[in-house]
Structure formats: structure tokens, C-alpha cells
Amino acid sequence: MNTDFLGIPKQYVKSPQKPKTKTDKAYLAYLNELAAAIEQNYHVFKNNYAIEVPENNERPKAKKLIALQEAELMSAEQDYFKITGKEYKTQWQKQVDEFNNLLPYLQRITYQQQAFGPSLNYLYVFVDENVIELIHNSLKMDKYHVQNIFSKKDLIRKLSILNIGHWDKENDLPELVMIEDGTSWTMTFEFAKGKRYIKKSFSGYMSWPLNFDDLADSLKIDF
């Protein structure tokens, strides 16, 4: 991975060339290179979130690049299966599948955001076919109050395309990057599958994973 002296990936990388010969060895090498490119671009996106100059915002172009690469990876995986009869899946694709398979059992989402000022707390409770959004602002010292009501089916559909399972559990900037009075956040998904209670938590400091802005938009989070 191409990094600077702080260990931060420096730049987004393009996809490798698709193999001209349809052999299992050539396609496996191509898949591995493409998966590595996507992984690097995820890290570049996350680490650049807080330190990019707003006037030179690369995020929209980066998201488009990564989305195209993910589609390219899925197409190549299908080709590889046709050639070899074997399935190819990256570890993060398996994690995405695992997370998405839990979505029908989602019961609660909590989001806490702490900056220099007051903390902001969001709670989403799944009740029948609806999702109730409650908000608490520590500055106002009030109780949680209902802010929005969403369709459960629609929200789960939106969550399923965000590759949340690919997120790192911790999304902090490298220690040598100092940003005073920054924003820290924690998001937790709680599932009830039969007698099993499952929690998936993600957190960060001045660093947000790919598609977090889309998730925040779906949940009406101001971050």
C-alpha cells in the first residue's frame, strides 16, 4: 500500500487490467489485485475525510470510483465461477453478507456524537412496521423526544446497499494526526434473532467510513 511517513494511504488507486486470457490463474490474480485496490481506496477515503480541503473535495469522485470497482469485482467473480466452478469472495464481502443477513432482526440503532460542545444522541426503535426516531440533545437537558417515523421495510432496504459490514469497527485517524476539538462518534446496531441478542458497534474520531453520509441521510442524522 502506498503510504506517507504517517502510514496514511496517499492516493486512490485504479483497477488493474482485466486479463486477456480466461485462465483460472490469471483471473485469480486479477481478483486479488482488484480486491486490494478497493481495500486501499476504503482506507484512503476514511483517512482523508477530516483532512481534505473542502474546496478540493474528492469524496464524490472517490465514492463513484469505489462503486464501479465493486461492480467490477462482482462481474469478475461471476466470470471466475464460470471458468473454475469455484466461488471467490473477499473477507469483507463475507462480512457484508453476515451483516445484511441480520437486518431482518434489527431492533434498535443508537448513534452518539460528541464534539467540543453538547453531545447529540439518536435512538431508533423498530416497532412493528415502523422505525421511531428519538433525539436527545445534552445542551437542552431534555428527555428523548420523537423526531421522525420511518418505514421499517424502506430503511432496511437502504441499509442493505451501504456495505456496512465492510466498515472498520474503529475509524480513528493515526495518532500523529492531531485535530483539536474534533468529533467522536459511536453507532450500534442491536439485533434479536430468536434467543440470540447480537450487537454490532462502530466508532471513530474525525474519521467516517464510506457511505456513512448516505446512512446519516437515511436516518436524518446531522453530523
MIMI-951100 format. One line per 5 residues: number of its first residue (from 1); their letters; for each residue x, y, z of C-alpha. Coordinates in Angstrom, 2 decimals, padded with zeros to 5 digits. Each point is the difference from the previous one (the first is absolute). Layout:
<sites>
NUM) A) X,Y,Z; ...;
</sites>
This chain:
<sites>
1) MNTDF) 000.00,000.00,000.00; 001.39,003.40,-000.98; 000.25,002.06,003.23; 001.60,003.16,001.33; 002.27,000.25,003.06;
6) LGIPK) -003.02,-000.12,002.33; -001.14,-003.28,-001.50; -003.03,001.58,-001.67; -000.86,-001.29,-003.49; 000.83,002.87,-002.35;
11) QYVKS) -002.21,-000.41,-003.00; -002.83,-001.90,-001.61; 001.04,-002.78,-002.34; -001.55,-001.05,-003.28; -001.14,-003.49,-000.86;
16) PQKPK) 002.48,-002.47,-001.47; -000.33,-001.04,-003.62; -002.49,-002.78,-000.65; 001.85,-003.14,-001.14; 000.02,-000.67,-003.73;
21) TKTDK) 000.10,-003.76,000.49; -002.78,-001.70,001.91; 002.07,-002.32,002.15; -000.61,-000.69,003.67; 003.49,001.22,000.97;
26) AYLAY) -000.32,003.29,-001.91; -003.48,000.71,001.36; 000.96,-000.84,003.57; 002.92,002.43,-000.18; -002.30,002.65,-001.47;
31) LNELA) -002.60,-000.52,002.73; 002.62,000.28,002.74; 001.42,003.21,-001.48; -003.45,001.53,-000.44; -001.04,-000.92,003.55;
36) AAIEQ) 003.23,001.57,001.32; -000.69,003.20,-001.97; -003.49,000.26,001.49; 001.36,-000.57,003.49; 002.62,002.73,-000.41;
41) NYHVF) -002.59,002.42,-001.35; -002.23,-000.65,003.02; 002.88,000.98,002.30; 000.94,003.06,-002.04; -003.62,001.17,000.09;
46) KNNYA) -000.27,-000.47,003.76; 003.30,001.65,000.86; -000.51,002.93,-002.36; -003.45,000.85,001.36; 001.23,002.41,002.67;
51) IEVPE) 003.13,001.37,-001.67; -001.24,000.76,-003.52; -000.28,003.63,-001.01; -003.73,000.66,-000.59; 000.72,001.78,-003.28;
56) NNERP) 001.79,-003.11,-001.23; -002.55,-002.57,001.13; 000.76,-003.31,-001.66; -002.69,-001.97,001.83; -002.70,-000.05,-002.73;
61) KAKKL) 002.50,-001.15,-002.64; 001.52,-002.51,002.42; -003.38,-001.50,000.85; -000.77,-000.37,-003.70; 003.38,-001.63,-000.63;
66) IALQE) -000.46,-002.51,002.83; -003.58,-000.80,-001.05; 001.20,-000.73,-003.54; 002.82,-002.17,001.34; -002.40,-001.96,002.20;
71) AELMS) -002.25,-000.62,-003.02; 003.08,-001.02,-001.98; 000.97,-002.42,002.77; -003.43,-001.64,000.00; 000.12,-000.41,-003.78;
76) AEQDY) 003.48,-001.51,000.18; -001.14,-002.39,002.74; -002.75,-001.24,-002.31; 002.53,-000.51,-002.80; 002.31,-001.85,002.37;
81) FKITG) -002.84,-002.32,001.02; -000.78,-000.75,-003.66; 003.66,-000.82,-000.66; 000.78,-002.02,003.13; -003.31,-000.94,001.60;
86) KEYKT) 001.39,001.54,003.21; -001.39,002.92,001.97; 002.21,002.99,000.78; -000.94,002.32,002.85; 002.14,002.42,001.95;
91) QWQKQ) -000.10,000.02,003.79; -001.79,003.35,-000.02; -002.65,-001.32,-002.41; -000.66,-002.82,002.46; -000.28,002.56,002.80;
96) VDEFN) -002.47,002.04,-002.06; -002.10,-003.12,-000.61; 000.09,-000.85,003.71; -001.18,003.49,000.97; -002.72,000.13,-002.66;
101) NLLPY) -001.32,-003.40,001.05; -000.62,001.45,003.46; -001.97,003.02,-001.25; -003.45,-001.69,000.20; 000.65,-000.43,003.74;
106) LQRIT) 001.03,003.61,000.66; -001.60,001.42,003.16; 001.89,003.19,000.85; 002.58,002.40,-001.36; 001.78,002.49,002.23;
111) YQQQA) 002.26,002.81,-001.11; 001.96,002.26,002.33; 002.03,002.97,-001.16; 002.27,001.98,002.28; 001.85,003.15,-001.01;
116) FGPSL) 001.35,003.00,001.90; -003.55,001.10,000.72; -003.03,-002.06,001.05; -000.43,-003.65,-000.82; -002.73,-001.15,-002.34;
121) NYLYV) -001.73,-003.34,000.47; -002.23,-001.79,-002.48; -002.06,-003.09,000.77; -001.90,-002.01,-002.62; -002.51,-002.53,001.30;
126) FVDEN) -001.53,-002.57,-002.35; -003.68,-000.48,000.80; -002.11,-002.21,-002.28; 000.34,001.49,-003.50; 001.39,003.34,001.16;
131) VIELI) 003.23,001.45,001.31; -000.34,002.78,002.56; 002.82,002.54,000.19; 000.59,001.65,003.36; 002.54,002.75,000.67;
136) HNSLK) 001.62,001.35,003.15; 002.17,003.12,000.07; 002.16,000.24,003.14; 000.09,003.81,-000.22; -003.76,000.26,000.42;
141) MDKYH) 000.01,-002.52,002.87; -003.28,-001.40,-001.25; -001.27,-003.53,-000.39; -000.08,-001.95,-003.22; -002.72,001.24,-002.30;
146) VQNIF) -001.43,-001.44,-003.21; 001.54,001.61,-003.06; -001.02,-002.21,-002.93; -001.77,-003.23,-000.89; 001.39,-002.11,-002.84;
151) SKKDL) -001.19,-003.04,-001.89; 001.87,-003.04,001.33; -000.01,-001.72,-003.39; 001.32,003.07,-001.79; 002.73,000.67,002.57;
156) IRKLS) 001.26,-003.59,-000.03; 000.12,000.11,-003.80; 002.18,003.13,000.18; 002.29,-001.53,002.63; 000.49,-003.13,-002.09;
161) ILNIG) 001.77,001.85,-002.83; 002.46,001.98,002.14; 002.53,-002.81,000.62; -000.05,000.73,003.73; 001.62,-003.36,000.67;
166) HWDKE) 003.11,001.32,-001.76; 000.46,002.81,002.51; 002.88,-000.15,002.45; -001.17,-000.30,003.60; 002.26,002.91,000.92;
171) NDLPE) 000.43,002.93,-002.38; 002.59,002.21,001.65; 002.65,002.11,-001.67; 003.63,-001.07,000.56; 001.32,001.18,003.36;
176) LVMIE) 002.44,002.47,-001.54; -002.83,001.92,-001.67; -001.18,002.51,002.58; -003.36,001.75,-000.38; -001.14,001.89,003.07;
181) DGTSW) -003.65,000.16,001.00; -000.92,-002.61,-002.58; -003.09,-002.16,-000.17; -000.21,-003.52,001.40; -002.89,-002.32,-000.75;
186) TMTFE) -001.39,-003.45,000.75; -002.70,-001.92,-001.85; -001.46,-003.27,001.24; -002.39,-002.40,-001.73; -001.91,-002.41,002.24;
191) FAKGK) -001.58,-003.18,-001.36; -002.28,-002.60,001.59; 000.12,-003.28,-001.91; -002.01,-002.58,001.88; 001.62,-000.26,003.43;
196) RYIKK) 003.22,001.61,-001.23; 000.73,003.66,000.69; 002.66,001.43,-002.31; 001.70,003.41,000.03; 002.13,001.53,-002.75;
201) SFSGY) 001.77,003.21,000.98; 002.08,002.49,-001.97; 001.77,003.10,001.24; 002.43,002.66,-001.09; 001.71,003.31,000.59;
206) MSWPL) 000.01,002.49,-002.87; -000.21,-002.89,-002.42; -003.07,-001.56,-001.59; -000.29,-003.10,-002.20; -001.17,-000.09,-003.58;
211) NFDDL) -003.76,000.53,-000.39; -000.41,001.40,003.51; -001.39,003.19,-001.51; -002.63,-002.07,-001.84; -000.90,-001.76,003.24;
216) ADSLK) -000.20,003.33,001.84; -002.28,001.32,-002.72; -002.29,-003.03,000.29; -000.16,000.38,003.79; -000.24,003.82,-000.04;
221) IDF) 003.21,000.32,002.02; 001.72,003.37,000.07; 003.72,-000.74,000.19;
</sites>
